Amino acid sequence: MVKHLRRANEIAKRARSFGHHPFGAILVGPDHETILLEQGNVDTINHAESTLLRTANTNFSAQYLWNCTLYTTFEPCVMCAGTMYWTNIGRLVYGVNEKQLLRLTGNNEQNPTLDIPCRYIFDHGQKKIRVWGPIAELESELIEIHHDFWK
């Protein structure tokens, strides 16, 4: 998990270098090793996760995706959690939770964070999506590129 979250963070750093919000996501295959897709944030509608998931949906079957894992630097927002649910990804690993993101961004019009945990979204669906996160040992590493970004 740590290795894949670090890769997602490299994607987040790349997104930031292009002037985008510093979030990154990767999709890992059923073997838990093969990186199928990677995506950084594009804008307020095309989040790293939702953009990656739309690509996954057009390239892989729902049955295959159920055995894949989405790794993302921060907990998916409501839009991304919903997209994950409809794409049929069966596993999620995220590094830092939404509450911590809100502490970083504050009341920022560029990222008006919704305080709704992804587990809440998944708990109201009919699929048993497995979730790991936050991953405490990586929190400071994943937060580092956000400290001066939101000011």
DSSP file (Angstrom, degrees, kcal/mol; ACC not computed):
  #  RESIDUE AA STRUCTURE BP1 BP2  ACC     N-H-->O    O-->H-N    N-H-->O    O-->H-N    TCO  KAPPA ALPHA  PHI   PSI    X-CA   Y-CA   Z-CA
    1    1 A M     >        0   0    0      0, 0.0     4,-2.5     0, 0.0     5,-0.2   0.000 360.0 360.0 360.0 -42.1    0.0    0.0    0.0
    2    2 A V  H  >  +     0   0    0      1,-0.2     4,-2.3     2,-0.2     5,-0.2   0.922 360.0  51.6 -61.5 -45.7    2.8    2.4    0.9
    3    3 A K  H  > S+     0   0    0      1,-0.2     4,-1.7     2,-0.2    -1,-0.2   0.916 112.7  45.1 -58.6 -45.0    4.6    1.9   -2.4
    4    4 A H  H  > S+     0   0    0      2,-0.2     4,-2.3     1,-0.2    -1,-0.2   0.867 111.2  52.1 -71.5 -36.0    1.4    2.6   -4.4
    5    5 A L  H  X S+     0   0    0     -4,-2.5     4,-1.9     2,-0.2    -1,-0.2   0.879 107.9  52.7 -66.5 -35.8    0.5    5.7   -2.3
    6    6 A R  H  X S+     0   0    0     -4,-2.3     4,-1.6    -5,-0.2    -2,-0.2   0.886 108.5  50.2 -65.5 -37.1    3.9    7.1   -2.9
    7    7 A R  H  X S+     0   0    0     -4,-1.7     4,-1.7     2,-0.2    -2,-0.2   0.925 108.8  51.8 -65.4 -43.3    3.5    6.6   -6.6
    8    8 A A  H  X S+     0   0    0     -4,-2.3     4,-1.9     1,-0.2    -2,-0.2   0.867 107.3  54.1 -59.7 -35.5    0.1    8.4   -6.4
    9    9 A N  H  X S+     0   0    0     -4,-1.9     4,-2.3     2,-0.2    -1,-0.2   0.854 103.3  55.0 -69.0 -34.0    1.9   11.3   -4.6
   10   10 A E  H  X S+     0   0    0     -4,-1.6     4,-1.9     2,-0.2    -1,-0.2   0.888 108.1  49.8 -62.8 -37.6    4.4   11.6   -7.4
   11   11 A I  H  X S+     0   0    0     -4,-1.7     4,-2.4     2,-0.2    -2,-0.2   0.887 108.6  52.8 -66.6 -39.2    1.4   12.0   -9.7
   12   12 A A  H  X S+     0   0    0     -4,-1.9     4,-2.3     2,-0.2    11,-0.2   0.901 107.7  51.1 -62.3 -41.0    0.1   14.7   -7.4
   13   13 A K  H  X S+     0   0    0     -4,-2.3     4,-2.0     1,-0.2    -1,-0.2   0.891 109.5  50.5 -63.3 -39.1    3.4   16.5   -7.5
   14   14 A R  H  X S+     0   0    0     -4,-1.9     4,-1.0     2,-0.2    -2,-0.2   0.912 108.5  52.1 -64.6 -42.4    3.3   16.4  -11.3
   15   15 A A  H ><>S+     0   0    0     -4,-2.4     5,-2.5     1,-0.2     3,-0.8   0.918 109.5  50.0 -59.8 -43.2   -0.3   17.8  -11.3
   16   16 A R  H ><5S+     0   0    0     -4,-2.3     3,-2.3     1,-0.2    -1,-0.2   0.895 103.0  59.4 -62.8 -39.4    0.9   20.7   -9.1
   17   17 A S  H 3<5S+     0   0    0     -4,-2.0    -1,-0.2     1,-0.3    -2,-0.2   0.758 104.6  51.7 -62.7 -22.4    3.8   21.4  -11.4
   18   18 A F  T <<5S-     0   0    0     -4,-1.0    -1,-0.3    -3,-0.8    -2,-0.2   0.350 127.4-101.9 -91.4   4.0    1.2   22.0  -14.1
   19   19 A G  T < 5S+     0   0    0     -3,-2.3    -3,-0.2     1,-0.3     2,-0.2   0.549  82.2 127.2  88.8   8.4   -0.7   24.4  -11.8
   20   20 A H  S   <S-     0   0    0     -5,-2.5    -1,-0.3    -6,-0.2    23,-0.1  -0.499  74.1 -78.2 -93.7 165.2   -3.4   21.9  -10.8
   21   21 A H        -     0   0    0     -2,-0.2     2,-2.1     1,-0.1    20,-0.5  -0.392  54.3-110.0 -59.0 138.3   -4.6   21.0   -7.4
   22   22 A P  S    S+     0   0    0      0, 0.0     2,-0.4     0, 0.0   -10,-0.2  -0.434  71.0 125.6 -82.0  74.1   -2.0   18.5   -6.0
   23   23 A F        -     0   0    0     -2,-2.1    18,-1.7   -11,-0.2     2,-0.3  -0.967  33.5-173.9-126.3 145.8   -4.0   15.2   -5.9
   24   24 A G  E     -A   40   0A   0     -2,-0.4    49,-2.2    16,-0.2     2,-0.3  -0.984   5.3-176.3-140.7 151.6   -3.0   12.0   -7.6
   25   25 A A  E     -AB  39  72A   0     14,-2.3    14,-2.7    -2,-0.3     2,-0.3  -0.993   3.2-170.2-144.5 148.8   -4.5    8.5   -8.1
   26   26 A I  E     -AB  38  71A   0     45,-2.5    45,-2.9    -2,-0.3     2,-0.5  -0.980  16.9-139.1-135.3 151.7   -3.5    5.2   -9.6
   27   27 A L  E     -AB  37  70A   0     10,-2.6     9,-3.0    -2,-0.3    10,-1.2  -0.958  19.5-161.5-111.1 125.3   -5.4    2.1  -10.5
   28   28 A V  E     -AB  35  69A   0     41,-2.9    41,-2.5    -2,-0.5     7,-0.2  -0.889  17.1-120.7-111.3 136.1   -3.7   -1.2   -9.6
   29   29 A G    >   -     0   0    0      5,-3.0     3,-2.2    -2,-0.4    -1,-0.1   0.018  37.4 -87.3 -68.0 175.4   -4.7   -4.5  -11.1
   30   30 A P  T 3  S+     0   0    0      0, 0.0    -1,-0.1     0, 0.0    38,-0.1   0.694 123.2  67.3 -59.5 -21.0   -6.0   -7.6   -9.4
   31   31 A D  T 3  S-     0   0    0      3,-0.1    37,-0.1     1,-0.1    -2,-0.1   0.507 105.2-128.3 -78.5  -1.8   -2.4   -8.8   -8.9
   32   32 A H  S <  S+     0   0    0     -3,-2.2    -1,-0.1     2,-0.2     3,-0.1   0.572  94.8  64.5  67.4  11.3   -1.9   -5.9   -6.5
   33   33 A E  S    S+     0   0    0      1,-0.1     2,-0.3    -4,-0.1    -1,-0.1   0.662  71.0  89.0-126.8 -43.7    1.3   -4.8   -8.4
   34   34 A T        -     0   0    0      1,-0.1    -5,-3.0    -6,-0.1     2,-0.7  -0.468  64.5-143.3 -73.1 122.4    0.5   -3.8  -12.0
   35   35 A I  E     +A   28   0A   0     -2,-0.3    -7,-0.2    -7,-0.2     3,-0.1  -0.770  21.4 177.6 -85.3 116.2   -0.4   -0.1  -12.4
   36   36 A L  E     +     0   0A   0     -9,-3.0     2,-0.3    -2,-0.7    -1,-0.2   0.859  63.6   0.1 -86.4 -40.6   -3.1    0.1  -15.0
   37   37 A L  E     -A   27   0A   0    -10,-1.2   -10,-2.6     2,-0.0     2,-0.3  -0.983  56.5-165.9-147.7 152.7   -3.7    3.8  -15.0
   38   38 A E  E     +A   26   0A   0     -2,-0.3     2,-0.3   -12,-0.2   -12,-0.2  -0.994  12.7 175.7-142.3 147.4   -2.5    7.0  -13.3
   39   39 A Q  E     -A   25   0A   0    -14,-2.7   -14,-2.3    -2,-0.3     2,-0.2  -0.987  16.5-153.9-154.8 135.8   -4.0   10.4  -13.2
   40   40 A G  E     -A   24   0A   0     -2,-0.3   -16,-0.2   -16,-0.2   -28,-0.1  -0.607  46.0 -78.2 -99.0 168.7   -3.4   13.8  -11.5
   41   41 A N        -     0   0    0    -18,-1.7     6,-0.2   -20,-0.5   -21,-0.1  -0.380  40.7-178.3 -64.6 143.3   -6.0   16.4  -10.8
   42   42 A V        -     0   0    0      4,-2.4     2,-0.2     1,-0.5     5,-0.2   0.774  58.1 -40.8-108.6 -51.8   -7.1   18.5  -13.8
   43   43 A D  S    S-     0   0    0      3,-0.9    -1,-0.5   -23,-0.1     5,-0.0  -0.878  75.9 -64.8-161.5-168.9   -9.6   21.0  -12.4
   44   44 A T  S    S+     0   0    0     -2,-0.2     3,-0.2     1,-0.2    -3,-0.0   0.684 133.3  33.8 -69.5 -16.8  -12.5   21.2  -10.0
   45   45 A I  S    S+     0   0    0      1,-0.2     2,-1.2    34,-0.0    -1,-0.2   0.746 113.6  58.6-102.4 -34.6  -14.7   18.9  -12.1
   46   46 A N  S    S+     0   0    0      4,-0.1    -4,-2.4     5,-0.0    -3,-0.9  -0.604  75.1 179.3 -99.8  72.8  -12.0   16.5  -13.4
   47   47 A H     >  -     0   0    0     -2,-1.2     4,-2.5    -6,-0.2     5,-0.3  -0.264  42.8-106.7 -67.1 160.1  -10.5   15.2  -10.2
   48   48 A A  H  > S+     0   0    0      1,-0.2     4,-2.1     2,-0.2     5,-0.2   0.929 118.9  43.5 -53.5 -48.3   -7.7   12.7  -10.4
   49   49 A E  H  > S+     0   0    0      2,-0.2     4,-2.9     1,-0.2     5,-0.2   0.952 114.7  45.5 -67.5 -50.8  -10.0    9.9   -9.2
   50   50 A S  H  > S+     0   0    0      1,-0.2     4,-2.0     2,-0.2    -1,-0.2   0.881 114.8  48.5 -65.2 -36.9  -13.1   10.7  -11.3
   51   51 A T  H  X S+     0   0    0     -4,-2.5     4,-1.7     2,-0.2    -1,-0.2   0.938 114.0  46.2 -66.4 -46.4  -11.0   11.2  -14.5
   52   52 A L  H  X S+     0   0    0     -4,-2.1     4,-2.5    -5,-0.3    -2,-0.2   0.912 112.1  51.9 -59.8 -43.6   -9.1    8.0  -14.0
   53   53 A L  H  X S+     0   0    0     -4,-2.9     4,-2.5     1,-0.2    -1,-0.2   0.864 105.9  52.7 -66.7 -36.9  -12.3    6.1  -13.2
   54   54 A R  H  X S+     0   0    0     -4,-2.0     4,-1.2     2,-0.2    -1,-0.2   0.900 111.5  47.7 -64.7 -38.5  -14.0    7.3  -16.4
   55   55 A T  H  X S+     0   0    0     -4,-1.7     4,-0.7     2,-0.2     3,-0.4   0.925 111.6  50.1 -65.3 -44.4  -11.0    6.0  -18.4
   56   56 A A  H >X S+     0   0    0     -4,-2.5     4,-2.0     1,-0.2     3,-1.0   0.903 105.9  56.9 -59.4 -42.0  -11.0    2.7  -16.5
   57   57 A N  H 3< S+     0   0    0     -4,-2.5    -1,-0.2     1,-0.3    -2,-0.2   0.823 109.2  45.1 -61.5 -32.5  -14.7    2.3  -17.2
   58   58 A T  H 3< S+     0   0    0     -4,-1.2    -1,-0.3    -3,-0.4    -2,-0.2   0.572 120.1  39.9 -87.7  -8.3  -14.2    2.6  -21.0
   59   59 A N  H << S+     0   0    0     -3,-1.0     2,-0.3    -4,-0.7    -2,-0.2   0.591 113.0  41.9-116.2 -14.2  -11.2    0.2  -21.0
   60   60 A F  S  < S-     0   0    0     -4,-2.0    -1,-0.1    -5,-0.1     2,-0.1  -0.948  80.3-106.0-135.9 153.9  -11.9   -2.6  -18.6
   61   61 A S     >  -     0   0    0     -2,-0.3     4,-2.6     1,-0.1     5,-0.2  -0.398  29.3-118.1 -75.4 156.0  -15.0   -4.8  -17.8
   62   62 A A  H  > S+     0   0    0      1,-0.2     4,-1.6     2,-0.2    -1,-0.1   0.866 115.7  55.2 -60.3 -37.1  -16.9   -4.3  -14.6
   63   63 A Q  H  > S+     0   0    0      2,-0.2     4,-0.5     1,-0.2    -1,-0.2   0.915 110.2  45.0 -63.9 -43.0  -16.0   -7.8  -13.5
   64   64 A Y  H >4 S+     0   0    0      1,-0.2     3,-1.4     2,-0.2    -2,-0.2   0.929 110.8  53.4 -65.7 -45.6  -12.3   -7.1  -13.9
   65   65 A L  H >< S+     0   0    0     -4,-2.6     3,-2.1     1,-0.3    25,-1.1   0.797  94.0  70.2 -63.2 -29.0  -12.5   -3.7  -12.2
   66   66 A W  H 3< S+     0   0    0     -4,-1.6    -1,-0.3     1,-0.3    -2,-0.2   0.811 101.2  47.3 -58.9 -27.9  -14.2   -5.2   -9.1
   67   67 A N  T << S+     0   0    0     -3,-1.4    -1,-0.3    -4,-0.5    -2,-0.2   0.293  98.1  93.0 -97.0   9.1  -10.8   -6.9   -8.3
   68   68 A C    <   -     0   0    0     -3,-2.1    23,-1.0    -4,-0.1    22,-0.5  -0.537  67.1-134.4 -96.7 167.0   -8.8   -3.7   -8.8
   69   69 A T  E     -Bc  28  91A   0    -41,-2.5   -41,-2.9    -2,-0.2     2,-0.6  -0.987   3.8-147.3-126.7 130.1   -7.7   -1.2   -6.2
   70   70 A L  E     -Bc  27  92A   0     21,-2.5    23,-2.8    -2,-0.4     2,-0.5  -0.858  15.1-165.1 -92.7 124.1   -7.9    2.6   -6.5
   71   71 A Y  E     +Bc  26  93A   0    -45,-2.9   -45,-2.5    -2,-0.6     2,-0.3  -0.939  13.6 172.9-107.9 130.7   -5.0    4.3   -4.6
   72   72 A T  E     -Bc  25  94A   0     21,-2.3    23,-1.6    -2,-0.5   -47,-0.2  -0.998  38.3-131.8-142.5 144.5   -5.4    8.0   -4.0
   73   73 A T  E    S+     0   0A   0    -49,-2.2    23,-1.5    -2,-0.3     2,-0.3   0.875  94.3  26.6 -64.4 -38.2   -3.5   10.6   -2.0
   74   74 A F  E    S- c   0  96A   0    -50,-0.3    23,-0.2    21,-0.2     3,-0.1  -0.882 101.8 -82.3-124.1 156.9   -6.6   12.0   -0.2
   75   75 A E        -     0   0    0     21,-2.8    -2,-0.1    -2,-0.3     6,-0.1  -0.302  57.6-103.6 -55.1 132.3  -10.0   10.5    0.6
   76   76 A P        -     0   0    0      0, 0.0    42,-0.2     0, 0.0    22,-0.1  -0.308  33.7-125.6 -61.5 140.4  -12.2   10.6   -2.4
   77   77 A C     >  -     0   0    0     -3,-0.1     4,-3.0     1,-0.1     5,-0.3  -0.114  37.3 -87.6 -72.0 179.5  -14.9   13.4   -2.4
   78   78 A V  H  > S+     0   0    0      1,-0.2     4,-2.5     2,-0.2     5,-0.2   0.914 128.9  49.6 -57.8 -45.8  -18.6   12.6   -2.9
   79   79 A M  H  > S+     0   0    0      1,-0.2     4,-2.3     2,-0.2    -1,-0.2   0.932 114.9  43.2 -61.0 -46.2  -18.3   12.9   -6.7
   80   80 A C  H  > S+     0   0    0      2,-0.2     4,-2.5     1,-0.2    -2,-0.2   0.877 112.7  51.7 -71.3 -37.3  -15.3   10.6   -6.9
   81   81 A A  H  X S+     0   0    0     -4,-3.0     4,-2.4     2,-0.2    -1,-0.2   0.917 111.8  48.0 -63.3 -42.1  -16.7    8.0   -4.4
   82   82 A G  H  X S+     0   0    0     -4,-2.5     4,-2.5    -5,-0.3    -2,-0.2   0.908 111.5  49.4 -63.6 -42.0  -19.9    7.9   -6.5
   83   83 A T  H  X S+     0   0    0     -4,-2.3     4,-1.9     2,-0.2    -2,-0.2   0.897 110.5  51.0 -64.2 -39.6  -17.9    7.5   -9.7
   84   84 A M  H  X>S+     0   0    0     -4,-2.5     5,-1.7     2,-0.2     4,-1.1   0.928 109.8  50.5 -61.8 -45.0  -15.9    4.7   -8.0
   85   85 A Y  H ><5S+     0   0    0     -4,-2.4     3,-0.6     1,-0.2    -2,-0.2   0.937 113.7  43.7 -58.1 -49.2  -19.1    3.0   -7.0
   86   86 A W  H 3<5S+     0   0    0     -4,-2.5    -1,-0.2     1,-0.2    -2,-0.2   0.765 109.7  56.3 -72.5 -24.9  -20.6    3.1  -10.5
   87   87 A T  H 3<5S-     0   0    0     -4,-1.9    -1,-0.2    -5,-0.2    -2,-0.2   0.689 110.2-125.7 -77.2 -18.4  -17.3    2.1  -12.1
   88   88 A N  T <<5 +     0   0    0     -4,-1.1     2,-0.5    -3,-0.6    -3,-0.2   0.816  46.5 165.1  78.4  34.1  -17.4   -1.1   -9.9
   89   89 A I      < -     0   0    0     -5,-1.7   -23,-0.3     1,-0.1    -1,-0.2  -0.711  22.5-159.9 -78.9 129.9  -13.9   -0.7   -8.3
   90   90 A G        +     0   0    0    -25,-1.1    40,-2.4   -22,-0.5     2,-0.4   0.637  64.5  42.4 -90.4 -14.4  -13.9   -3.1   -5.3
   91   91 A R  E     -cd  69 130A   0    -23,-1.0   -21,-2.5    38,-0.2     2,-0.4  -0.988  56.4-172.1-139.2 144.7  -11.1   -1.7   -3.2
   92   92 A L  E     -cd  70 131A   0     38,-2.3    40,-2.4    -2,-0.4     2,-0.4  -0.998   3.9-176.3-134.8 136.9   -9.9    1.7   -2.2
   93   93 A V  E     +cd  71 132A   0    -23,-2.8   -21,-2.3    -2,-0.4     2,-0.3  -0.990  12.8 177.3-129.2 123.8   -6.7    2.9   -0.4
   94   94 A Y  E     -c   72   0A   0     38,-2.3   -21,-0.2    -2,-0.4    41,-0.2  -0.939  23.0-150.0-127.2 153.6   -6.3    6.5    0.5
   95   95 A G  E    S+     0   0A   0    -23,-1.6    40,-1.8    -2,-0.3     2,-0.4   0.924  77.0  23.2 -86.8 -48.4   -3.6    8.3    2.4
   96   96 A V  E    S-c   74   0A   0    -23,-1.5   -21,-2.8    38,-0.2    -1,-0.2  -0.945  78.5-119.7-127.7 141.5   -5.2   11.3    4.2
   97   97 A N     >  -     0   0    0     -2,-0.4     4,-1.5   -23,-0.2     3,-0.4  -0.315  25.2-109.5 -83.7 165.9   -8.8   11.9    5.1
   98   98 A E  H  > S+     0   0    0      1,-0.2     4,-2.3     2,-0.2     5,-0.2   0.824 114.8  59.7 -61.2 -37.0  -11.2   14.6    4.0
   99   99 A K  H  > S+     0   0    0      1,-0.2     4,-1.7     2,-0.2    -1,-0.2   0.894 105.1  49.4 -62.0 -39.1  -11.2   16.3    7.4
  100  100 A Q  H  > S+     0   0    0     -3,-0.4     4,-1.7     2,-0.2    -1,-0.2   0.879 108.0  54.1 -67.1 -37.1   -7.5   16.9    7.2
  101  101 A L  H  X S+     0   0    0     -4,-1.5     4,-2.8     1,-0.2     5,-0.3   0.924 105.8  52.8 -61.8 -43.8   -7.9   18.3    3.7
  102  102 A L  H  X S+     0   0    0     -4,-2.3     4,-2.7     1,-0.2    -1,-0.2   0.881 106.5  53.3 -59.6 -38.5  -10.4   20.8    5.1
  103  103 A R  H  < S+     0   0    0     -4,-1.7    -1,-0.2     1,-0.2    -2,-0.2   0.870 112.7  45.2 -63.1 -35.8   -7.9   21.9    7.7
  104  104 A L  H  < S+     0   0    0     -4,-1.7    -2,-0.2    -3,-0.2    -1,-0.2   0.912 121.7  34.4 -73.5 -43.8   -5.3   22.5    4.9
  105  105 A T  H  < S-     0   0    0     -4,-2.8    -2,-0.2     1,-0.2    -3,-0.2   0.805  85.6-171.1 -83.9 -30.2   -7.6   24.3    2.5
  106  106 A G     <  -     0   0    0     -4,-2.7     2,-1.8    -5,-0.3     7,-0.3  -0.347  66.1 -21.8  64.6-156.1   -9.8   26.2    5.0
  107  107 A N  S    S+     0   0    0      5,-0.1     2,-0.5    -4,-0.1    -1,-0.2  -0.607  89.8 163.3 -85.5  80.5  -12.7   28.0    3.4
  108  108 A N    >   -     0   0    0     -2,-1.8     3,-1.5     3,-0.5     5,-0.1  -0.892  39.0-150.8-110.1 121.4  -11.2   28.1    0.0
  109  109 A E  T 3  S+     0   0    0     -2,-0.5    -1,-0.1     1,-0.3    -2,-0.0   0.719  98.0  61.1 -64.3 -19.9  -13.4   28.8   -3.0
  110  110 A Q  T 3  S+     0   0    0      1,-0.3    -1,-0.3    -5,-0.1   -89,-0.1   0.717 121.7  20.9 -76.7 -20.5  -11.0   26.7   -5.2
  111  111 A N    <   -     0   0    0     -3,-1.5     2,-2.2    -6,-0.1    -3,-0.5  -0.519  69.3-176.4-147.2  72.9  -11.7   23.6   -3.1
  112  112 A P        -     0   0    0      0, 0.0    -3,-0.1     0, 0.0    -5,-0.1  -0.488  29.4-146.7 -74.8  82.5  -15.0   23.9   -1.2
  113  113 A T        -     0   0    0     -2,-2.2     2,-0.5    -7,-0.3    -2,-0.1  -0.191   4.3-141.3 -58.8 132.5  -14.5   20.6    0.6
  114  114 A L        -     0   0    0      2,-0.1     2,-1.7     1,-0.0   -36,-0.1  -0.840  11.0-139.3 -91.8 128.6  -17.6   18.5    1.4
  115  115 A D        +     0   0    0     -2,-0.5    -1,-0.0   -38,-0.1   -38,-0.0  -0.486  61.6 120.3 -89.7  67.5  -17.3   16.9    4.8
  116  116 A I        -     0   0    0     -2,-1.7    -2,-0.1     4,-0.0     5,-0.1  -0.937  59.5-133.4-132.3 108.4  -18.8   13.6    3.8
  117  117 A P    >>  -     0   0    0      0, 0.0     4,-1.3     0, 0.0     3,-0.6  -0.263  14.0-126.7 -62.8 146.0  -16.6   10.5    4.3
  118  118 A C  H 3> S+     0   0    0      1,-0.2     4,-2.7     2,-0.2     5,-0.2   0.839 109.7  61.9 -62.6 -32.8  -16.4    8.0    1.4
  119  119 A R  H 3> S+     0   0    0      1,-0.2     4,-2.7     2,-0.2    -1,-0.2   0.877  99.8  55.2 -61.5 -35.5  -17.3    5.2    3.7
  120  120 A Y  H <> S+     0   0    0     -3,-0.6     4,-0.7     2,-0.2    -1,-0.2   0.922 109.1  47.1 -60.8 -44.4  -20.6    6.9    4.3
  121  121 A I  H >< S+     0   0    0     -4,-1.3     3,-1.1     1,-0.2    -2,-0.2   0.950 114.8  45.4 -62.0 -49.7  -21.3    7.0    0.5
  122  122 A F  H >< S+     0   0    0     -4,-2.7     3,-1.8     1,-0.3     5,-0.3   0.856 105.6  60.9 -64.9 -35.3  -20.3    3.3    0.1
  123  123 A D  H 3< S+     0   0    0     -4,-2.7    -1,-0.3     1,-0.3    -2,-0.2   0.703 102.0  54.5 -64.9 -18.2  -22.4    2.3    3.2
  124  124 A H  T << S+     0   0    0     -3,-1.1    -1,-0.3    -4,-0.7    -2,-0.2   0.251 100.1  77.1-100.0  12.2  -25.5    3.6    1.4
  125  125 A G  S <  S-     0   0    0     -3,-1.8    -3,-0.0     2,-0.2   -40,-0.0  -0.450  85.7-115.3-108.1-174.3  -24.9    1.5   -1.7
  126  126 A Q  S    S+     0   0    0     -2,-0.2     2,-0.4     2,-0.0    -3,-0.1   0.291  87.0  83.6-107.3   6.9  -25.5   -2.2   -2.5
  127  127 A K  S    S-     0   0    0     -5,-0.3     2,-1.3     2,-0.0    -2,-0.2  -0.883  75.4-130.5-113.4 145.0  -21.8   -3.1   -3.0
  128  128 A K        -     0   0    0     -2,-0.4     2,-0.4     2,-0.0    -5,-0.1  -0.701  32.3-176.9 -94.2  84.1  -19.3   -4.1   -0.3
  129  129 A I        -     0   0    0     -2,-1.3     2,-0.4    -7,-0.1   -38,-0.2  -0.705  20.5-135.1 -83.4 128.4  -16.4   -1.8   -1.3
  130  130 A R  E     -d   91   0A   0    -40,-2.4   -38,-2.3    -2,-0.4     2,-0.4  -0.697  22.9-166.4 -88.3 135.9  -13.4   -2.4    0.9
  131  131 A V  E     -d   92   0A   0     -2,-0.4     2,-0.4   -40,-0.2   -38,-0.2  -0.979  14.0-174.9-129.5 132.4  -11.6    0.7    2.2
  132  132 A W  E     +d   93   0A   0    -40,-2.4   -38,-2.3    -2,-0.4     3,-0.1  -0.995  31.7 166.5-120.4 130.2   -8.2    1.3    3.8
  133  133 A G        +     0   0    0     -2,-0.4     2,-0.2     1,-0.4   -38,-0.2  -0.622  31.5  30.2 146.7 157.2   -7.3    4.7    5.0
  134  134 A P        -     0   0    0      0, 0.0     2,-0.8     0, 0.0    -1,-0.4   0.579  58.5-153.0 -72.4 161.3   -6.1    7.0    6.3
  135  135 A I    >>  -     0   0    0    -40,-1.8     3,-1.8   -41,-0.2     4,-0.6  -0.863   6.5-164.7-106.1  97.8   -2.6    5.6    6.3
  136  136 A A  G >4 S+     0   0    0     -2,-0.8     3,-0.9     1,-0.3     4,-0.5   0.802  80.7  62.9 -57.0 -37.3   -1.0    7.4    9.3
  137  137 A E  G 34 S+     0   0    0      1,-0.2    -1,-0.3     2,-0.1     4,-0.2   0.708 112.2  37.4 -66.5 -17.4    2.6    6.6    8.4
  138  138 A L  G <> S+     0   0    0     -3,-1.8     4,-2.5   -43,-0.2     5,-0.3   0.464  86.6 100.7-108.2  -3.9    2.4    8.6    5.1
  139  139 A E  H <X S+     0   0    0     -3,-0.9     4,-2.2    -4,-0.6     5,-0.2   0.905  84.9  43.5 -52.9 -52.5    0.2   11.4    6.3
  140  140 A S  H  > S+     0   0    0     -4,-0.5     4,-1.4     1,-0.2    -1,-0.2   0.874 114.3  51.8 -64.3 -36.0    2.9   14.1    6.7
  141  141 A E  H  4 S+     0   0    0      1,-0.2     4,-0.4     2,-0.2    -1,-0.2   0.898 113.2  43.7 -65.1 -41.5    4.6   13.0    3.4
  142  142 A L  H  < S+     0   0    0     -4,-2.5     3,-0.3     1,-0.2    -2,-0.2   0.806 114.4  50.0 -75.4 -30.0    1.3   13.3    1.4
  143  143 A I  H >X S+     0   0    0     -4,-2.2     3,-2.5    -5,-0.3     4,-1.0   0.759  88.4  85.8 -77.5 -25.7    0.4   16.6    3.1
  144  144 A E  G >< S+     0   0    0     -4,-1.4     3,-0.7     1,-0.3     4,-0.4   0.834  87.1  49.5 -49.1 -45.5    3.8   18.2    2.4
  145  145 A I  G 34 S+     0   0    0     -4,-0.4    -1,-0.3    -3,-0.3    -2,-0.1   0.565 108.8  56.2 -75.5  -4.9    3.0   19.5   -1.1
  146  146 A H  G X> S+     0   0    0     -3,-2.5     4,-1.2     2,-0.1     3,-0.9   0.698  81.5  87.3 -94.1 -22.5   -0.3   21.0    0.1
  147  147 A H  T << S+     0   0    0     -4,-1.0    -2,-0.1    -3,-0.7     3,-0.1   0.871 104.8  20.7 -51.7 -50.5    1.1   23.3    2.9
  148  148 A D  T 34 S+     0   0    0     -4,-0.4     3,-0.4     1,-0.1    -1,-0.3   0.421 109.2  80.5-100.0   2.6    1.8   26.3    0.8
  149  149 A F  T <4 S+     0   0    0     -3,-0.9    -2,-0.2     1,-0.2    -1,-0.1   0.900  91.4  46.5 -75.0 -40.7   -0.5   25.5   -2.1
  150  150 A W     <        0   0    0     -4,-1.2    -1,-0.2     1,-0.2    -2,-0.1   0.384 360.0 360.0 -88.6   3.4   -3.8   26.7   -0.6
  151  151 A K              0   0    0     -3,-0.4    -1,-0.2    -4,-0.1    -2,-0.1   0.450 360.0 360.0 -91.8 360.0   -2.6   30.0    0.7
